[in-house]
């Protein structure tokens, strides 16, 4: 399997997937999930306190994946560190053999109206991309020379579902101008909206990876549509998932076996929606980024169906 950088340079339809670091100290399950994706995807993103939920620093798991022969993408958020902390972590990642960084601003650490931690946000994602490129050039943010320089394939994110699409595209162009080489999008369900985004964006030198989240149930679809910022599932997809909705076990006429079959059918429909979305939008993107909540089997199933 090629690395992400090689896949991008070769104009290959690149595949990435994400896994979460543990909420604890045991890396065993996370590494096993990553091993299941070896030879299937070009690189594995390790998230950085995704949705402002505290987990282990992703640099540790990225380092372990490199030693497993996997290409790791170190997701780096501006939310939790100032420019000095970010700079230190960038240098550490390079020393540990990590070759890719995904620069994100990060979600605000609020849950149910309660602030979970004091955010930093000294830099935003555009400035973080610029910081990485400055370190690569051999100096820190203040202009002091480094003894040796890192080298990364730098990525960033965009939300093609945004109602303020022009602002999203303007910021995306700034990220690309700052040095972003690949872009991973927010989850996409609405193919027409994504095509509108690509038409407005036009040709850019960065590679665009389509964000895919395979739905497992109607409840998951509703949650994504109502609770996850920046995601729009849409009535068409909601309707398809509702038709496969699992009956409640509280219903006396529903057996556990019937409920299990219905859940399996719903997950199958979610996979079909994902495959259809990728096939329709393949001419409009340079690859796919799978967001599957640590479920490696779904990634394998979708990739197999795409090949067939």
C-alpha positions in Angstrom: 0.0 0.0 0.0 1.3 3.5 -0.9 1.6 6.2 1.7 -0.8 9.1 1.6 1.8 11.4 0.2 2.6 8.9 -2.6 -1.1 8.3 -3.3 -1.6 12.1 -3.7 1.4 12.6 -5.9 0.4 9.6 -8.1 -3.2 11.0 -8.5 -4.4 7.8 -7.0 -8.0 7.7 -5.5 -6.7 8.0 -1.9 -8.4 6.3 1.1 -8.1 7.4 4.7 -9.9 6.3 7.8 -9.9 7.6 11.4 -9.6 5.9 14.7 -9.8 7.4 18.2 -7.1 7.2 20.8 -8.2 5.5 24.0 -9.9 7.3 26.9 -7.3 5.7 29.2 -3.8 4.3 28.8 -4.3 0.9 27.0 -3.6 1.2 23.3 -4.4 -2.5 22.5 -7.8 -2.1 21.0 -6.9 1.0 19.0 -3.9 -0.7 17.5 -5.9 -3.8 16.6 -8.5 -1.6 14.8 -5.7 0.0 12.8 -4.2 -3.3 11.9 -7.5 -4.4 10.3 -7.2 -1.4 7.9 -3.6 -2.2 6.8 -3.5 -2.6 3.0 -7.0 -1.2 2.7 -6.5 2.5 3.3 -3.5 4.7 2.5 -3.4 6.4 5.9 -5.1 6.4 9.3 -6.1 9.6 11.0 -5.8 9.7 14.8 -8.2 12.2 16.2 -7.3 14.9 18.7 -9.9 15.2 21.5 -12.6 15.0 18.8 -15.8 16.8 19.7 -14.0 18.2 22.7 -14.0 14.7 24.4 -10.7 14.1 26.3 -8.6 11.2 25.2 -5.0 10.3 25.0 -2.7 12.6 23.0 -2.9 11.3 19.4 0.9 11.5 18.9 1.4 8.4 21.0 -0.9 6.2 18.9 0.4 7.7 15.6 3.9 6.7 16.7 2.8 3.2 17.4 1.1 3.0 14.0 4.3 4.0 12.3 6.0 1.1 13.9 3.2 -1.1 12.7 4.1 -0.1 9.1 1.0 2.1 8.8 1.0 5.7 7.6 -0.5 7.9 10.3 -2.2 11.3 10.1 -1.7 13.3 13.3 -4.8 15.4 13.8 -3.8 18.6 15.6 -6.3 21.0 17.1 -5.7 24.6 18.0 -8.2 24.5 20.8 -6.0 23.0 23.5 -2.5 24.5 22.9 -0.9 27.8 22.3 1.6 28.4 19.4 4.6 27.2 21.6 2.8 24.0 22.6 1.8 23.4 19.0 5.3 24.0 17.7 6.8 21.6 20.3 4.3 18.9 19.3 5.0 19.3 15.6 8.7 18.8 16.2 8.0 15.8 18.4 5.8 14.2 15.8 8.5 14.6 13.2 11.1 13.0 15.5 8.7 10.1 16.1 8.5 9.4 12.3 5.0 10.8 11.7 4.7 12.2 8.2 1.3 13.7 8.0 -0.6 16.4 10.0 -4.2 17.4 9.7 -4.6 21.0 11.0 -8.0 21.7 12.6 -9.3 24.6 14.7 -11.2 22.3 17.0 -14.7 22.2 18.6 -15.4 24.6 21.4 -15.3 22.6 24.7 -19.0 23.0 25.8 -21.4 20.3 26.7 -25.1 21.0 27.7 -24.2 24.6 28.3 -21.3 23.8 30.6 -17.7 24.8 29.7 -15.6 21.7 30.1 -12.1 23.3 29.9 -10.6 26.7 29.1 -10.0 26.8 25.4 -6.9 28.4 23.9 -7.5 29.2 20.2 -4.4 31.4 19.9 -4.1 30.2 16.3 -6.8 29.0 13.9 -6.3 26.2 11.3 -5.0 28.6 8.6 -2.4 29.9 11.0 -1.5 26.3 12.1 -0.9 25.3 8.5 1.4 28.3 8.1 3.2 27.4 11.4 3.9 23.9 10.1 5.3 25.3 6.9 7.4 27.9 8.8 8.9 25.1 10.9 9.6 23.1 7.8 11.5 26.2 6.4 13.9 26.0 9.4 12.7 28.6 11.9 10.2 28.9 14.7 7.2 31.3 14.8 9.5 34.1 16.2 12.1 33.6 13.5 14.7 31.7 15.6 16.6 29.1 13.6 15.9 25.4 14.2 18.8 22.9 14.5 16.9 20.6 12.1 13.6 20.8 10.3 10.5 18.6 10.1 8.8 17.6 6.8 5.1 16.8 6.6 2.2 16.2 4.2 -0.1 18.8 5.6 -3.9 18.6 5.5 -6.9 20.7 6.5 -10.7 20.4 6.6 -13.7 22.0 5.0 -17.5 21.9 5.4 -19.2 21.7 2.0 -22.6 21.6 3.8 -22.3 25.1 5.2 -25.0 27.6 4.6 -22.1 30.2 4.4 -20.5 28.3 1.5 -18.6 31.3 0.1 -17.0 31.9 3.5 -16.0 28.2 3.7 -14.4 28.4 0.3 -12.6 31.6 1.1 -11.1 30.1 4.2 -10.3 26.9 2.4 -8.3 28.8 -0.3 -6.4 30.5 2.5 -5.5 27.0 3.9 -4.3 25.9 0.5 -2.3 29.1 -0.1 -0.7 28.5 3.3 0.5 25.1 2.2 -2.3 22.5 2.7 -1.8 19.6 0.3 -5.0 17.6 1.1 -8.4 18.5 2.3 -10.8 16.2 4.2 -14.4 17.3 4.1 -17.1 17.2 6.7 -19.5 14.2 6.3 -21.4 14.4 3.1 -24.9 13.0 2.5 -26.3 15.6 0.0 -24.6 14.9 -3.3 -26.1 18.0 -5.0 -24.8 20.3 -2.3 -21.4 18.8 -2.6 -21.4 19.3 -6.4 -22.4 22.9 -5.8 -19.4 23.3 -3.4 -17.0 21.8 -6.0 -18.4 23.9 -8.8 -17.9 27.1 -6.7 -14.4 25.9 -5.5 -13.2 25.2 -9.0 -9.7 23.7 -9.6 -7.3 23.8 -6.7 -3.9 22.3 -6.2 -4.8 20.5 -3.0 -6.5 17.0 -3.2 -10.1 16.8 -1.8 -11.1 13.7 0.2 -14.8 13.2 0.5 -16.0 12.7 4.1 -18.1 9.5 4.5 -20.0 8.4 7.6 -21.9 5.1 7.1 -25.1 5.3 9.1 -26.1 2.3 11.2 -29.6 3.2 12.2 -32.4 5.8 11.8 -31.6 7.1 15.3 -28.0 7.7 14.3 -29.2 9.5 11.2 -31.5 11.8 13.3 -28.7 12.4 15.8 -26.2 13.3 13.1 -28.8 15.7 11.5 -29.8 17.4 14.7 -26.9 17.3 17.0 -23.6 17.2 15.1 -22.5 20.7 14.0 -22.0 21.1 10.2 -23.7 17.9 9.2 -26.9 17.7 7.1 -28.3 14.3 6.5 -31.3 15.4 4.4 -34.9 14.1 4.1 -34.1 11.6 1.4 -31.5 9.8 3.5 -33.6 10.1 6.6 -36.5 8.5 4.8 -34.4 5.6 3.6 -33.0 4.9 7.1 -36.5 5.2 8.6 -37.9 2.5 6.3 -35.3 0.2 7.8 -35.9 1.4 11.4 -35.5 -1.4 14.0 -38.8 -2.0 16.0 -38.6 -1.5 19.7 -38.3 -4.6 21.8 -40.9 -3.1 24.2 -43.4 -4.0 21.5 -44.7 -7.4 22.5 -45.0 -8.5 18.9 -41.3 -7.9 18.3 -38.8 -10.7 19.1 -35.1 -10.0 19.7 -34.3 -11.9 16.5 -36.6 -9.6 14.5 -35.0 -6.6 16.1 -31.5 -7.9 15.3 -32.5 -8.5 11.6 -33.9 -5.0 11.4 -30.8 -3.5 12.8 -28.7 -5.5 10.3 -30.9 -4.2 7.5 -30.5 -0.6 8.7 -26.8 -0.9 8.8 -26.8 -2.5 5.3 -28.9 0.5 4.0 -26.3 2.9 5.6 -23.5 1.1 3.7 -25.5 1.2 0.4 -26.0 5.0 0.9 -22.3 5.4 1.5 -21.3 3.3 -1.6 -23.8 5.2 -3.8 -22.6 8.6 -2.5 -18.9 7.7 -3.3 -19.7 6.3 -6.7 -21.7 9.4 -7.7 -19.2 11.9 -6.3 -16.0 10.1 -7.4 -15.5 12.4 -10.4 -15.7 15.4 -8.0 -13.1 14.3 -5.4 -9.6 12.8 -5.2 -10.4 10.2 -2.5 -12.5 9.3 0.5 -12.0 9.9 4.2 -14.0 7.3 6.3 -15.4 8.4 9.7 -16.7 5.1 11.2 -16.5 5.5 15.0 -13.6 3.0 15.1 -15.5 0.4 13.0 -12.8 -1.1 10.7 -15.2 -3.8 9.3 -17.5 -1.2 7.7 -14.5 0.4 5.9 -13.5 -3.0 4.6 -17.1 -3.8 3.4 -17.4 -0.5 1.6 -14.1 -0.7 -0.1 -14.9 -4.3 -1.3 -18.2 -3.1 -2.7 -16.6 -0.2 -4.5 -14.2 -2.7 -6.1 -17.0 -5.0 -7.2 
